[in-house]
Amino acid sequence: MKNKQAKKATVDAINVMIHHADKGPSGFWMEDHEGCGNPAIFPEFEEGLKRGRLVQKEHYFCPWNTAIMYGDGHGNINTGCYHSCSIGKARYLSAQELKEILARFKTRMENGDYDCVDHISPLLTKAESRHIEDRILAEQHESERCREQRRQERLKKAAALIAKYPDKKALLAINYGEDTYTADENGLIFFKPDSRKDVVGAEKMSYDEYLDVQLASLGHTYRSGFANGTFNYLLEFKGQIEKVKPKHICFKRIFISGMYSDGMMFDDKEDHVWMDKSGFEEYNVGDSVSFGAEVYRYVKTGNGKLIDYGLRNPTGIQKIEAYKLPSDDELIMQEVEQLICETCFLSEQCNRNNCIMNPKEKRLLKQDMFRAIKARTDKKAQKDMLSF
């Protein structure tokens, strides 16, 4: 009785799909932005998109299940269409092809061909399967052609920068003029043209001038602790006021408490940080304060034009008791702990509260990693001092 009801519901749905074949294929469910339902055919699926809830239509089998489309040896009819779905390939079929395939599926289902799934004959003909693959290949070739055309256009527009930075040709060929960024140990580059409007000192630069400053900044010292707030959350800053000027104040060191996008917490620091005095008028040299602030990029001009990061628009300023900031070695050890935790082969069994790694192995690993990071940090600091 249940199968009979499901078959009838499927037949009704297939008839609607055939009538609206010009709108593409449709499956039987939708949830948020996931699913195979086509709202152009079944408006109720729009609720799944708008409200993020599961909308599902009763059905016996879906014609776009991989096992049904391609027969024995393809997909798995028993896992459900979520894990065995080829509707993506069905989208390459013409309206007439969809009508014929859907009608074929309906006939086979009504004849009981799918009552026993030990053996399933392909729903698609060899010609239909070949047409799909040919169209996928043609689409890929067209995509590659367009991608290469855009690449050549970017190379042409970036010719002046490539002449100045020949080693950045590949980088500019991919990213010039695009809404994207690149990040590595040498620094960040934001390629979106409008992003220069958010950089103090770059608002009136041309796009090439803006990229030039960023490319010139690669490898130079910058406030990476603040830059980290570009993609993560810097929750609180703490520091001791070292100098007070008429319009600015300087912190000897600012301690940063932050959170990565995955919820992991981290600490960092920046030394000798100048900020606008606005908001700190009541505080004096030697006072320790905590506050929130906005990270921003600016063009510094002390040693050529370079991009750096600062803090502005402080909020929630509070005077706090003097405290000892974490040392550089303590911050390195925190980085080591995070790296070990993130790459541990036991991470799937760990609750992140009580470490289950062998204590001796972990101690030796921490020592080795600490020495490696410490050596790299000292070498970088020495290089920065020489370049300065």
C-alpha positions as CSV (number, residue, x, y, z in Angstrom):
1,M,0.0,0.0,0.0
2,K,2.8,2.3,0.9
3,N,4.7,1.6,-2.4
4,K,1.5,2.2,-4.3
5,Q,1.0,5.6,-2.7
6,A,4.6,6.5,-3.3
7,K,4.4,5.5,-6.9
8,K,1.3,7.5,-7.5
9,A,2.9,10.6,-5.9
10,T,6.0,10.0,-8.1
11,V,3.9,9.7,-11.2
12,D,2.1,13.0,-10.4
13,A,5.4,14.7,-9.8
14,I,6.9,13.3,-13.0
15,N,3.9,14.6,-15.1
16,V,4.5,18.1,-13.7
17,M,8.3,17.8,-14.6
18,I,7.4,16.7,-18.1
19,H,5.1,19.6,-18.5
20,H,7.8,22.0,-17.3
21,A,10.8,20.3,-18.9
22,D,11.9,23.6,-20.4
23,K,12.7,24.8,-16.8
24,G,15.3,22.0,-16.3
25,P,15.3,18.9,-14.1
26,S,14.0,18.7,-10.6
27,G,14.5,16.3,-7.7
28,F,12.3,15.9,-4.7
29,W,13.8,17.8,-1.8
30,M,15.3,21.2,-0.8
31,E,16.8,22.5,2.4
32,D,18.4,25.9,2.7
33,H,20.8,26.1,-0.2
34,E,21.2,22.4,-0.5
35,G,19.0,20.0,-2.4
36,C,17.9,19.0,-5.9
37,G,14.4,20.6,-5.9
38,N,13.7,23.1,-8.6
39,P,11.5,26.0,-7.4
40,A,10.7,27.0,-11.0
41,I,8.8,23.7,-11.3
42,F,7.6,23.2,-7.7
43,P,7.2,26.6,-6.0
44,E,7.0,24.9,-2.6
45,F,10.8,24.4,-2.7
46,E,11.2,28.2,-2.5
47,E,10.3,27.8,1.2
48,G,13.3,25.6,1.7
49,L,15.6,28.3,0.2
50,K,14.0,31.2,2.0
51,R,13.5,29.7,5.4
52,G,16.2,27.1,5.5
53,R,13.9,24.3,6.4
54,L,13.5,20.8,4.7
55,V,10.9,20.6,2.0
56,Q,10.5,17.1,0.7
57,K,8.0,15.6,-1.8
58,E,7.0,12.0,-1.4
59,H,8.4,9.7,-4.1
60,Y,9.2,6.1,-4.9
61,F,12.5,6.6,-6.6
62,C,14.1,9.6,-8.3
63,P,15.0,9.4,-12.0
64,W,18.2,11.2,-11.4
65,N,19.6,8.7,-8.9
66,T,22.9,7.6,-10.4
67,A,22.0,3.9,-10.2
68,I,18.8,4.5,-12.1
69,M,20.4,6.8,-14.7
70,Y,23.4,4.6,-15.5
71,G,22.3,1.2,-14.3
72,D,24.3,-1.6,-12.5
73,G,27.7,-0.7,-11.3
74,H,27.0,3.0,-10.9
75,G,25.9,4.7,-7.7
76,N,24.0,3.0,-5.0
77,I,20.2,2.8,-5.0
78,N,20.1,1.8,-1.3
79,T,21.8,4.9,0.0
80,G,19.2,7.4,-1.2
81,C,19.7,10.1,-3.8
82,Y,21.7,12.4,-1.5
83,H,24.7,10.0,-1.8
84,S,23.9,8.8,-5.3
85,C,22.8,11.8,-7.3
86,S,23.4,12.7,-10.9
87,I,21.0,15.6,-11.4
88,G,24.0,17.8,-12.1
89,K,24.5,15.8,-15.3
90,A,20.8,15.8,-16.1
91,R,21.0,19.6,-16.4
92,Y,22.9,19.1,-19.6
93,L,19.9,17.5,-21.2
94,S,17.6,19.4,-23.6
95,A,13.9,19.9,-22.8
96,Q,12.9,17.3,-25.4
97,E,15.5,14.8,-24.0
98,L,14.2,15.4,-20.4
99,K,10.6,14.7,-21.5
100,E,11.6,11.5,-23.2
101,I,13.7,10.3,-20.3
102,L,11.0,11.2,-17.7
103,A,8.3,9.4,-19.7
104,R,10.6,6.4,-20.0
105,F,11.2,6.4,-16.2
106,K,7.5,6.7,-15.5
107,T,6.7,3.7,-17.8
108,R,9.3,1.5,-16.2
109,M,8.2,2.4,-12.7
110,E,4.6,1.7,-13.5
111,N,5.6,-1.7,-15.1
112,G,7.4,-2.6,-11.9
113,D,10.9,-2.5,-13.2
114,Y,12.1,-0.8,-10.0
115,D,10.3,-3.1,-7.6
116,C,13.4,-5.3,-7.4
117,V,16.7,-3.4,-7.6
118,D,19.1,-6.3,-7.7
119,H,19.5,-5.5,-11.4
120,I,18.8,-2.0,-12.9
121,S,19.0,-1.3,-16.6
122,P,20.3,2.2,-17.5
123,L,17.5,4.8,-17.9
124,L,19.7,6.7,-20.3
125,T,20.4,5.5,-23.8
126,K,24.0,5.3,-24.9
127,A,23.4,8.3,-27.2
128,E,22.0,10.4,-24.3
129,S,24.9,9.5,-22.0
130,R,27.3,10.5,-24.8
131,H,25.5,13.8,-25.4
132,I,25.8,14.7,-21.7
133,E,29.6,14.0,-21.7
134,D,30.1,15.8,-25.0
135,R,28.3,18.9,-23.6
136,I,30.2,18.8,-20.3
137,L,33.5,18.6,-22.3
138,A,32.4,21.5,-24.6
139,E,31.5,23.6,-21.5
140,Q,34.9,22.9,-20.0
141,H,36.6,23.9,-23.2
142,E,34.6,27.1,-23.4
143,S,35.4,27.8,-19.7
144,E,39.1,27.3,-20.4
145,R,38.9,29.5,-23.4
146,C,37.2,32.3,-21.4
147,R,39.6,31.8,-18.5
148,E,42.6,32.2,-20.9
149,Q,41.0,35.2,-22.5
150,R,40.5,36.9,-19.1
151,R,44.1,36.0,-18.2
152,Q,45.5,37.7,-21.3
153,E,43.4,40.7,-20.6
154,R,44.7,40.9,-17.1
155,L,48.3,40.5,-18.3
156,K,47.8,43.4,-20.8
157,K,46.3,45.7,-18.1
158,A,49.0,44.8,-15.6
159,A,51.9,45.2,-18.1
160,A,53.5,48.1,-16.2
161,L,53.5,46.3,-12.9
162,I,54.8,43.1,-14.5
163,A,57.7,45.1,-15.9
164,K,58.5,46.4,-12.4
165,Y,57.8,43.0,-10.7
166,P,58.5,40.3,-13.3
167,D,58.5,37.6,-10.6
168,K,54.8,38.5,-9.8
169,K,53.6,37.9,-13.4
170,A,51.8,34.7,-12.5
171,L,50.2,36.3,-9.5
172,L,49.0,39.3,-11.5
173,A,47.8,37.1,-14.4
174,I,45.4,35.4,-12.0
175,N,44.3,38.2,-9.7
176,Y,44.6,41.6,-11.3
177,G,41.3,43.5,-11.0
178,E,39.6,40.6,-9.2
179,D,37.7,40.6,-6.0
180,T,40.2,38.5,-4.1
181,Y,43.3,38.6,-2.0
182,T,46.5,36.5,-1.5
183,A,48.2,35.8,1.9
184,D,51.5,34.3,2.7
185,E,54.3,34.8,5.2
186,N,55.5,37.9,3.3
187,G,52.2,39.7,3.6
188,L,48.8,40.3,2.2
189,I,47.6,41.7,-1.2
190,F,44.1,42.8,-1.7
191,F,43.2,42.9,-5.5
192,K,39.7,44.3,-5.3
193,P,40.0,47.8,-6.9
194,D,37.5,49.4,-4.4
195,S,39.4,48.1,-1.4
196,R,41.9,51.0,-1.7
197,K,39.1,53.3,-0.5
198,D,39.5,51.7,2.9
199,V,43.2,52.3,3.1
200,V,44.2,55.5,4.7
201,G,46.6,57.3,2.3
202,A,45.5,55.2,-0.7
203,E,42.1,56.7,-1.4
204,K,43.3,58.8,-4.3
205,M,45.8,56.4,-5.8
206,S,45.2,54.7,-9.1
207,Y,44.6,51.0,-9.1
208,D,48.2,50.3,-10.3
209,E,49.7,52.7,-7.7
210,Y,47.7,50.8,-5.0
211,L,49.0,47.4,-6.1
212,D,52.5,48.8,-6.4
213,V,52.5,49.8,-2.8
214,Q,51.2,46.4,-1.7
215,L,53.8,44.6,-3.9
216,A,56.5,46.7,-2.5
217,S,55.4,45.9,1.0
218,L,55.9,42.2,0.6
219,G,58.7,40.9,2.8
220,H,58.8,44.0,4.9
221,T,57.9,44.1,8.6
222,Y,54.3,44.8,9.2
223,R,51.9,44.4,12.2
224,S,50.8,40.8,11.5
225,G,49.1,40.7,14.9
226,F,46.7,43.4,13.8
227,A,46.5,42.0,10.2
228,N,45.2,38.8,11.8
229,G,42.0,40.7,12.5
230,T,41.3,41.1,8.8
231,F,40.0,37.5,8.7
232,N,39.5,36.6,12.4
233,Y,38.2,38.3,15.5
234,L,40.3,40.5,17.7
235,L,38.3,40.6,20.9
236,E,40.3,42.7,23.3
237,F,43.5,44.8,23.5
238,K,45.5,45.4,26.6
239,G,48.5,47.7,26.9
240,Q,50.5,50.1,29.1
241,I,50.7,53.7,27.9
242,E,54.4,54.6,27.3
243,K,54.1,58.1,25.8
244,V,51.5,60.8,25.6
245,K,51.6,63.5,22.9
246,P,49.1,66.3,22.2
247,K,47.2,64.3,19.6
248,H,48.6,60.7,20.0
249,I,49.6,58.2,22.6
250,C,52.0,55.3,22.3
251,F,51.7,51.8,23.9
252,K,54.9,50.1,24.9
253,R,53.2,46.8,23.9
254,I,49.7,45.8,23.1
255,F,48.5,42.3,24.0
256,I,45.9,40.9,21.6
257,S,43.2,38.4,22.6
258,G,41.5,36.9,19.5
259,M,39.5,34.1,18.1
260,Y,39.9,32.2,14.8
261,S,36.9,31.7,12.6
262,D,36.7,28.1,13.8
263,G,36.3,29.2,17.4
264,M,39.9,28.5,18.6
265,M,41.3,31.3,20.8
266,F,44.7,32.9,20.3
267,D,46.9,35.6,21.8
268,D,49.4,37.9,20.0
269,K,51.2,41.1,20.6
270,E,52.5,44.3,18.9
271,D,55.2,46.6,20.2
272,H,55.3,50.4,20.3
273,V,51.8,51.1,18.9
274,W,50.7,54.7,18.3
275,M,47.1,55.6,18.3
276,D,45.0,58.7,18.1
277,K,44.6,60.2,21.6
278,S,40.8,60.5,21.2
279,G,39.2,58.4,23.9
280,F,42.3,58.2,26.0
281,E,42.4,61.8,27.2
282,E,41.9,60.9,30.9
283,Y,44.9,58.4,31.0
284,N,48.5,59.0,31.7
285,V,51.9,57.5,31.1
286,G,52.1,54.2,33.0
287,D,48.4,53.5,33.0
288,S,47.3,50.1,31.8
289,V,44.1,49.9,29.9
290,S,41.9,47.4,28.0
291,F,39.8,48.3,25.0
292,G,38.3,47.2,21.7
293,A,39.3,48.8,18.5
294,E,38.9,48.7,14.7
295,V,41.9,47.3,12.6
296,Y,42.6,49.4,9.6
297,R,45.2,49.5,6.8
298,Y,47.3,52.6,6.0
299,V,50.2,53.8,3.8
300,K,53.2,54.6,5.9
301,T,55.8,56.8,4.3
302,G,58.8,56.7,6.7
303,N,60.9,54.5,4.5
304,G,59.2,54.6,1.2
305,K,55.4,53.9,0.7
306,L,54.5,50.6,2.5
307,I,51.2,49.1,3.8
308,D,50.8,48.6,7.5
309,Y,48.1,48.0,10.0
310,G,46.9,50.0,13.0
311,L,44.1,50.5,15.5
312,R,41.5,53.2,15.5
313,N,38.1,54.1,17.0
314,P,38.7,52.6,20.5
315,T,35.6,51.4,22.4
316,G,35.0,50.2,26.0
317,I,38.2,51.7,27.4
318,Q,38.8,50.7,30.9
319,K,41.7,51.2,33.3
320,I,43.0,47.9,34.6
321,E,45.6,46.8,37.1
322,A,49.2,46.6,36.0
323,Y,49.9,43.2,34.8
324,K,52.7,41.2,33.2
325,L,52.3,40.8,29.4
326,P,53.2,37.3,28.0
327,S,56.8,37.1,26.8
328,D,57.7,36.4,23.2
329,D,58.7,32.8,24.3
330,E,55.4,32.3,26.0
331,L,53.5,33.4,22.8
332,I,55.7,31.0,20.7
333,M,54.8,28.2,23.0
334,Q,51.2,29.0,22.7
335,E,51.6,28.8,18.9
336,V,53.3,25.5,19.3
337,E,50.4,24.2,21.4
338,Q,47.9,25.3,18.7
339,L,49.9,23.7,15.9
340,I,50.2,20.4,17.7
341,C,46.5,20.4,18.5
342,E,45.4,21.3,14.9
343,T,47.6,18.6,13.3
344,C,47.3,15.8,15.9
345,F,46.4,12.4,14.5
346,L,44.2,11.9,17.6
347,S,42.1,15.0,17.0
348,E,38.9,13.1,16.1
349,Q,39.0,11.3,19.5
350,C,40.1,14.4,21.5
351,N,37.6,16.7,23.3
352,R,40.2,19.6,23.1
353,N,40.1,19.8,26.9
354,N,42.2,16.9,28.1
355,C,45.1,16.0,25.8
356,I,45.4,12.3,25.1
357,M,48.8,12.4,23.3
358,N,51.6,10.5,24.9
359,P,53.1,13.1,27.4
360,K,56.7,12.3,26.7
361,E,56.2,12.4,22.9
362,K,54.3,15.7,23.2
363,R,57.0,17.3,25.4
364,L,59.8,16.4,22.9
365,L,57.7,17.6,20.0
366,K,57.0,20.9,21.8
367,Q,60.7,21.4,22.4
368,D,61.7,20.7,18.8
369,M,58.9,22.9,17.4
370,F,59.7,25.7,19.9
371,R,63.4,25.7,18.9
372,A,62.5,25.8,15.2
373,I,60.0,28.6,15.5
374,K,62.3,30.6,17.8
375,A,65.2,30.3,15.4
376,R,63.0,31.4,12.5
377,T,61.6,34.3,14.6
378,D,65.1,35.5,15.7
379,K,66.4,35.2,12.1
380,K,63.5,37.3,10.8
381,A,64.0,39.9,13.5
382,Q,67.6,40.2,12.6
383,K,66.8,40.5,8.9
384,D,64.3,43.3,9.7
385,M,66.8,45.2,11.8
386,L,69.3,45.0,8.9
387,S,66.8,46.1,6.3
388,F,65.7,49.0,8.6
